[in-house]
Amino acid sequence: MPIISEKQNNQKQVLTLNELEKRKVVEHNSLITSIAKMDKTPLKMFELAVSCIDTEKPLEDNTVYLSKRDLFAFFKVSDNDKHSRFKEAVEKMQKQAFFKIKEKKEHGFEFENIVPIPYVKWTDYNDEVLIRFSPEIIPYLVNLKKNFTQHALSDIAELNSKYSIILYRWLSMNYNQYEHYSVKGGRRADQVESYRNPSISVKELRIMTDTINEYKDMNNFTKKVLNKPLEEMNAHTSFNVTYEKVKKGRSIDSIIFHITKKPVARNDFYKLEEQDPIYLQDKANKEQAEELLAGKALKSKYTKLLLDNMLLSPYEMTDTSLMAGLQAHVYPLYDELKALRGLNGVKDHLAYVSSKQEAYSKRNIAKYLKKAIEQYLPTVKRQDLS
């Protein structure tokens, strides 16, 4: 994907960007949490333009140059009407696109309404498209030293709804902080975990997705703003995300997301079995350990309780990795609860979890059960102390 930069002699030269898969979008967190007053096409076009900025260098005239050819490829446009559709998309972006930014300052909050791209120029006889950012948006895109988020442009390219893009950016912001503090330290363990299990109130989520006056019915809101976007995100990005609803009284008060990153495929194609016995032995040892754990789980009384409460299906019991995960990470916590409240205490807990479980959570049952018992155990311990 080419961009065009200015040389010292002011001659434009087409430079070749890295492959789409390697392009990154870097934005200030205040931009991530702002209200994006635009639909998916302007938002994706903005993200594409931002990916062409070198955040370590001054941006000449606040301008980047894109290729129409690569814009069409990014948006997967291949029909004969693509030029008029491109023109409509640019005009739509300039008419509707702006960010409402709320940033905490020393004496309170500061509010900004920013039109990010006020000027676009192209011709019908060549491939170049000039995109100029407004001076007001530049501090949120260039020379960022802290409070910024980086995410993959290739992930954004595959998302086809405004809510998918907004949620993806916000979840990336949180997961980036989880990865940062996991390595660098500086946060308590529970704070680090909260970054990959971020919580947001329904009110804040409605503000961020610009749905305060839309989808008033919670079931419709859940379908449009949560379920469909997360299904799309799980299918096309580097994240797997589930969520749970938290009630306050009879109403849904907030949403807790659970983020995991998909494993990157190892480049082991060059390793012939007879040439890499150490790798194969290590793999065999891990598989053997997993099978032993899964075998113990099948015999566990907790597995029967999960079946009784329909938190586990007979089909899922054939998943060795899942059963090993339950035995290694969930059942020891049930042992703790049993020591405090007896087996009936475990039964009561699982009955409650079953009654509150959202269908969408069932995609990652081991993580869901682990989170539930981790949240419940401290409460039990505090009650016993008092």
ChimeraX attribute file (.defattr): number of C-alpha atoms within 10 A of each C-alpha:
attribute: neighborCount
match mode: 1-to-1
recipient: residues
	/A:1	19
	/A:2	19
	/A:3	21
	/A:4	21
	/A:5	17
	/A:6	15
	/A:7	9
	/A:8	7
	/A:9	6
	/A:10	8
	/A:11	10
	/A:12	13
	/A:13	12
	/A:14	16
	/A:15	12
	/A:16	10
	/A:17	14
	/A:18	10
	/A:19	10
	/A:20	16
	/A:21	11
	/A:22	10
	/A:23	18
	/A:24	21
	/A:25	23
	/A:26	23
	/A:27	25
	/A:28	21
	/A:29	19
	/A:30	17
	/A:31	21
	/A:32	23
	/A:33	23
	/A:34	23
	/A:35	21
	/A:36	23
	/A:37	19
	/A:38	19
	/A:39	16
	/A:40	18
	/A:41	17
	/A:42	24
	/A:43	21
	/A:44	24
	/A:45	18
	/A:46	18
	/A:47	20
	/A:48	21
	/A:49	22
	/A:50	21
	/A:51	23
	/A:52	21
	/A:53	20
	/A:54	15
	/A:55	17
	/A:56	10
	/A:57	9
	/A:58	11
	/A:59	17
	/A:60	10
	/A:61	11
	/A:62	16
	/A:63	20
	/A:64	22
	/A:65	24
	/A:66	21
	/A:67	19
	/A:68	19
	/A:69	15
	/A:70	16
	/A:71	17
	/A:72	16
	/A:73	13
	/A:74	19
	/A:75	15
	/A:76	12
	/A:77	16
	/A:78	11
	/A:79	9
	/A:80	8
	/A:81	9
	/A:82	14
	/A:83	15
	/A:84	10
	/A:85	14
	/A:86	16
	/A:87	12
	/A:88	12
	/A:89	15
	/A:90	18
	/A:91	14
	/A:92	15
	/A:93	25
	/A:94	18
	/A:95	13
	/A:96	14
	/A:97	20
	/A:98	21
	/A:99	20
	/A:100	17
	/A:101	18
	/A:102	16
	/A:103	14
	/A:104	10
	/A:105	8
	/A:106	6
	/A:107	6
	/A:108	7
	/A:109	10
	/A:110	11
	/A:111	11
	/A:112	13
	/A:113	15
	/A:114	16
	/A:115	20
	/A:116	19
	/A:117	22
	/A:118	16
	/A:119	13
	/A:120	16
	/A:121	11
	/A:122	16
	/A:123	9
	/A:124	7
	/A:125	6
	/A:126	9
	/A:127	13
	/A:128	19
	/A:129	19
	/A:130	17
	/A:131	20
	/A:132	19
	/A:133	22
	/A:134	16
	/A:135	15
	/A:136	12
	/A:137	19
	/A:138	14
	/A:139	11
	/A:140	18
	/A:141	20
	/A:142	20
	/A:143	15
	/A:144	15
	/A:145	9
	/A:146	8
	/A:147	12
	/A:148	18
	/A:149	23
	/A:150	16
	/A:151	20
	/A:152	20
	/A:153	22
	/A:154	20
	/A:155	19
	/A:156	23
	/A:157	21
	/A:158	19
	/A:159	20
	/A:160	16
	/A:161	18
	/A:162	21
	/A:163	22
	/A:164	24
	/A:165	25
	/A:166	24
	/A:167	21
	/A:168	22
	/A:169	23
	/A:170	19
	/A:171	22
	/A:172	22
	/A:173	23
	/A:174	21
	/A:175	25
	/A:176	18
	/A:177	19
	/A:178	21
	/A:179	15
	/A:180	13
	/A:181	18
	/A:182	15
	/A:183	9
	/A:184	8
	/A:185	12
	/A:186	11
	/A:187	12
	/A:188	11
	/A:189	11
	/A:190	8
	/A:191	14
	/A:192	20
	/A:193	18
	/A:194	18
	/A:195	22
	/A:196	24
	/A:197	22
	/A:198	19
	/A:199	19
	/A:200	13
	/A:201	15
	/A:202	18
	/A:203	12
	/A:204	13
	/A:205	20
	/A:206	18
	/A:207	16
	/A:208	21
	/A:209	21
	/A:210	16
	/A:211	15
	/A:212	14
	/A:213	8
	/A:214	11
	/A:215	15
	/A:216	10
	/A:217	8
	/A:218	12
	/A:219	9
	/A:220	13
	/A:221	16
	/A:222	14
	/A:223	13
	/A:224	16
	/A:225	21
	/A:226	18
	/A:227	17
	/A:228	15
	/A:229	23
	/A:230	24
	/A:231	15
	/A:232	16
	/A:233	23
	/A:234	17
	/A:235	13
	/A:236	16
	/A:237	20
	/A:238	18
	/A:239	21
	/A:240	18
	/A:241	22
	/A:242	25
	/A:243	22
	/A:244	18
	/A:245	20
	/A:246	16
	/A:247	12
	/A:248	9
	/A:249	7
	/A:250	6
	/A:251	10
	/A:252	13
	/A:253	14
	/A:254	18
	/A:255	19
	/A:256	17
	/A:257	20
	/A:258	25
	/A:259	19
	/A:260	16
	/A:261	13
	/A:262	11
	/A:263	8
	/A:264	7
	/A:265	6
	/A:266	6
	/A:267	7
	/A:268	8
	/A:269	6
	/A:270	8
	/A:271	12
	/A:272	10
	/A:273	10
	/A:274	8
	/A:275	10
	/A:276	11
	/A:277	12
	/A:278	11
	/A:279	13
	/A:280	15
	/A:281	11
	/A:282	11
	/A:283	12
	/A:284	12
	/A:285	12
	/A:286	12
	/A:287	14
	/A:288	12
	/A:289	13
	/A:290	19
	/A:291	16
	/A:292	15
	/A:293	20
	/A:294	24
	/A:295	15
	/A:296	15
	/A:297	23
	/A:298	17
	/A:299	10
	/A:300	13
	/A:301	11
	/A:302	21
	/A:303	21
	/A:304	15
	/A:305	16
	/A:306	17
	/A:307	13
	/A:308	15
	/A:309	17
	/A:310	14
	/A:311	21
	/A:312	17
	/A:313	13
	/A:314	9
	/A:315	7
	/A:316	13
	/A:317	16
	/A:318	12
	/A:319	11
	/A:320	19
	/A:321	17
	/A:322	20
	/A:323	24
	/A:324	22
	/A:325	18
	/A:326	24
	/A:327	24
	/A:328	16
	/A:329	14
	/A:330	22
	/A:331	20
	/A:332	12
	/A:333	18
	/A:334	23
	/A:335	15
	/A:336	15
	/A:337	22
	/A:338	15
	/A:339	12
	/A:340	15
	/A:341	15
	/A:342	13
	/A:343	16
	/A:344	11
	/A:345	16
	/A:346	22
	/A:347	19
	/A:348	12
	/A:349	16
	/A:350	23
	/A:351	17
	/A:352	13
	/A:353	17
	/A:354	16
	/A:355	11
	/A:356	13
	/A:357	16
	/A:358	13
	/A:359	9
	/A:360	16
	/A:361	19
	/A:362	16
	/A:363	12
	/A:364	14
	/A:365	17
	/A:366	22
	/A:367	19
	/A:368	20
	/A:369	23
	/A:370	18
	/A:371	14
	/A:372	17
	/A:373	20
	/A:374	14
	/A:375	11
	/A:376	13
	/A:377	16
	/A:378	12
	/A:379	11
	/A:380	14
	/A:381	13
	/A:382	9
	/A:383	9
	/A:384	10
	/A:385	7
	/A:386	5
